[in-house]
Amino acid sequence: MVTKQLVIQNEQGFHVRPAQLFTDKASEFKSTIKVRSESGEEADATSMLELMTLGLVKGTSITLEAEGPDQQEAIEALAGLIESKFGED
Protein backbone atom coordinates (compact mmCIF):
# COMPACT_ATOMS: atom_id res chain seq x y z
CA MET A 1 0.00 0.00 0.00
CA VAL A 2 1.16 3.52 -0.82
CA THR A 3 -0.13 6.59 1.01
CA LYS A 4 0.40 10.31 0.57
CA GLN A 5 -0.84 13.24 2.62
CA LEU A 6 -1.96 16.34 0.77
CA VAL A 7 -3.82 19.59 1.35
CA ILE A 8 -6.68 20.70 -0.90
CA GLN A 9 -5.37 23.90 -2.49
CA ASN A 10 -7.94 25.10 -5.01
CA GLU A 11 -10.22 27.93 -3.83
CA GLN A 12 -13.51 26.07 -4.26
CA GLY A 13 -12.37 22.73 -2.86
CA PHE A 14 -13.77 19.48 -4.24
CA HIS A 15 -16.75 20.85 -6.13
CA VAL A 16 -18.25 19.05 -9.14
CA ARG A 17 -15.55 19.70 -11.76
CA PRO A 18 -12.51 18.71 -9.64
CA ALA A 19 -14.38 15.70 -8.26
CA GLN A 20 -15.17 14.56 -11.81
CA LEU A 21 -11.56 15.04 -12.94
CA PHE A 22 -10.36 13.13 -9.88
CA THR A 23 -12.75 10.19 -10.31
CA ASP A 24 -12.02 9.98 -14.04
CA LYS A 25 -8.28 9.81 -13.35
CA ALA A 26 -8.71 7.31 -10.49
CA SER A 27 -10.76 5.05 -12.77
CA GLU A 28 -7.77 4.69 -15.10
CA PHE A 29 -5.93 2.55 -12.53
CA LYS A 30 -6.35 -1.06 -11.46
CA SER A 31 -5.43 -0.33 -7.84
CA THR A 32 -8.02 0.25 -5.14
CA ILE A 33 -7.78 3.94 -4.25
CA LYS A 34 -9.27 5.63 -1.19
CA VAL A 35 -9.40 9.21 0.02
CA ARG A 36 -9.43 9.70 3.79
CA SER A 37 -10.39 13.05 5.33
CA GLU A 38 -8.79 14.48 8.45
CA SER A 39 -11.88 13.38 10.41
CA GLY A 40 -11.28 9.77 9.32
CA GLU A 41 -14.11 9.53 6.81
CA GLU A 42 -13.19 7.46 3.76
CA ALA A 43 -14.33 7.57 0.15
CA ASP A 44 -13.73 5.41 -2.90
CA ALA A 45 -11.68 7.59 -5.25
CA THR A 46 -13.75 6.40 -8.23
CA SER A 47 -17.06 7.52 -6.67
CA MET A 48 -17.92 11.16 -7.26
CA LEU A 49 -20.80 10.93 -4.78
CA GLU A 50 -18.58 9.55 -2.02
CA LEU A 51 -15.95 12.23 -2.65
CA MET A 52 -18.50 15.03 -2.60
CA THR A 53 -19.91 13.83 0.74
CA LEU A 54 -16.48 14.32 2.35
CA GLY A 55 -16.96 18.10 2.04
CA LEU A 56 -13.34 18.78 1.13
CA VAL A 57 -12.69 22.53 1.13
CA LYS A 58 -9.52 24.55 0.63
CA GLY A 59 -7.03 23.83 3.40
CA THR A 60 -8.41 20.38 4.24
CA SER A 61 -5.78 17.69 4.77
CA ILE A 62 -6.44 14.35 3.12
CA THR A 63 -4.65 11.06 2.79
CA LEU A 64 -4.62 9.18 -0.50
CA GLU A 65 -4.25 5.41 -0.20
CA ALA A 66 -3.69 3.04 -3.10
CA GLU A 67 -3.16 -0.69 -3.13
CA GLY A 68 -2.62 -2.76 -6.24
CA PRO A 69 -0.40 -3.29 -9.26
CA ASP A 70 -0.16 0.39 -10.23
CA GLN A 71 -0.44 1.93 -6.77
CA GLN A 72 2.58 4.26 -7.07
CA GLU A 73 1.50 5.61 -10.45
CA ALA A 74 -2.04 6.15 -9.15
CA ILE A 75 -0.89 8.14 -6.13
CA GLU A 76 1.47 10.26 -8.23
CA ALA A 77 -1.20 11.05 -10.84
CA LEU A 78 -3.89 11.94 -8.31
CA ALA A 79 -1.50 13.95 -6.15
CA GLY A 80 -0.49 15.85 -9.28
CA LEU A 81 -4.12 16.82 -9.90
CA ILE A 82 -4.53 18.11 -6.36
CA GLU A 83 -1.20 19.94 -6.38
CA SER A 84 -2.08 21.59 -9.70
CA LYS A 85 -5.32 22.90 -8.12
CA PHE A 86 -7.18 20.99 -10.85
CA GLY A 87 -6.11 23.65 -13.34
CA GLU A 88 -7.94 26.40 -11.44
CA ASP A 89 -6.24 29.69 -10.62
C-alpha positions as CSV (number, residue, x, y, z in Angstrom):
1,M,0.0,0.0,0.0
2,V,1.2,3.5,-0.8
3,T,-0.1,6.6,1.0
4,K,0.4,10.3,0.6
5,Q,-0.8,13.2,2.6
6,L,-2.0,16.3,0.8
7,V,-3.8,19.6,1.3
8,I,-6.7,20.7,-0.9
9,Q,-5.4,23.9,-2.5
10,N,-7.9,25.1,-5.0
11,E,-10.2,27.9,-3.8
12,Q,-13.5,26.1,-4.3
13,G,-12.4,22.7,-2.9
14,F,-13.8,19.5,-4.2
15,H,-16.7,20.8,-6.1
16,V,-18.2,19.0,-9.1
17,R,-15.5,19.7,-11.8
18,P,-12.5,18.7,-9.6
19,A,-14.4,15.7,-8.3
20,Q,-15.2,14.6,-11.8
21,L,-11.6,15.0,-12.9
22,F,-10.4,13.1,-9.9
23,T,-12.7,10.2,-10.3
24,D,-12.0,10.0,-14.0
25,K,-8.3,9.8,-13.3
26,A,-8.7,7.3,-10.5
27,S,-10.8,5.1,-12.8
28,E,-7.8,4.7,-15.1
29,F,-5.9,2.6,-12.5
30,K,-6.3,-1.1,-11.5
31,S,-5.4,-0.3,-7.8
32,T,-8.0,0.3,-5.1
33,I,-7.8,3.9,-4.2
34,K,-9.3,5.6,-1.2
35,V,-9.4,9.2,0.0
36,R,-9.4,9.7,3.8
37,S,-10.4,13.0,5.3
38,E,-8.8,14.5,8.5
39,S,-11.9,13.4,10.4
40,G,-11.3,9.8,9.3
41,E,-14.1,9.5,6.8
42,E,-13.2,7.5,3.8
43,A,-14.3,7.6,0.1
44,D,-13.7,5.4,-2.9
45,A,-11.7,7.6,-5.3
46,T,-13.8,6.4,-8.2
47,S,-17.1,7.5,-6.7
48,M,-17.9,11.2,-7.3
49,L,-20.8,10.9,-4.8
50,E,-18.6,9.5,-2.0
51,L,-15.9,12.2,-2.6
52,M,-18.5,15.0,-2.6
53,T,-19.9,13.8,0.7
54,L,-16.5,14.3,2.4
55,G,-17.0,18.1,2.0
56,L,-13.3,18.8,1.1
57,V,-12.7,22.5,1.1
58,K,-9.5,24.5,0.6
59,G,-7.0,23.8,3.4
60,T,-8.4,20.4,4.2
61,S,-5.8,17.7,4.8
62,I,-6.4,14.4,3.1
63,T,-4.6,11.1,2.8
64,L,-4.6,9.2,-0.5
65,E,-4.2,5.4,-0.2
66,A,-3.7,3.0,-3.1
67,E,-3.2,-0.7,-3.1
68,G,-2.6,-2.8,-6.2
69,P,-0.4,-3.3,-9.3
70,D,-0.2,0.4,-10.2
71,Q,-0.4,1.9,-6.8
72,Q,2.6,4.3,-7.1
73,E,1.5,5.6,-10.5
74,A,-2.0,6.2,-9.2
75,I,-0.9,8.1,-6.1
76,E,1.5,10.3,-8.2
77,A,-1.2,11.0,-10.8
78,L,-3.9,11.9,-8.3
79,A,-1.5,13.9,-6.2
80,G,-0.5,15.9,-9.3
81,L,-4.1,16.8,-9.9
82,I,-4.5,18.1,-6.4
83,E,-1.2,19.9,-6.4
84,S,-2.1,21.6,-9.7
85,K,-5.3,22.9,-8.1
86,F,-7.2,21.0,-10.9
87,G,-6.1,23.7,-13.3
88,E,-7.9,26.4,-11.4
89,D,-6.2,29.7,-10.6
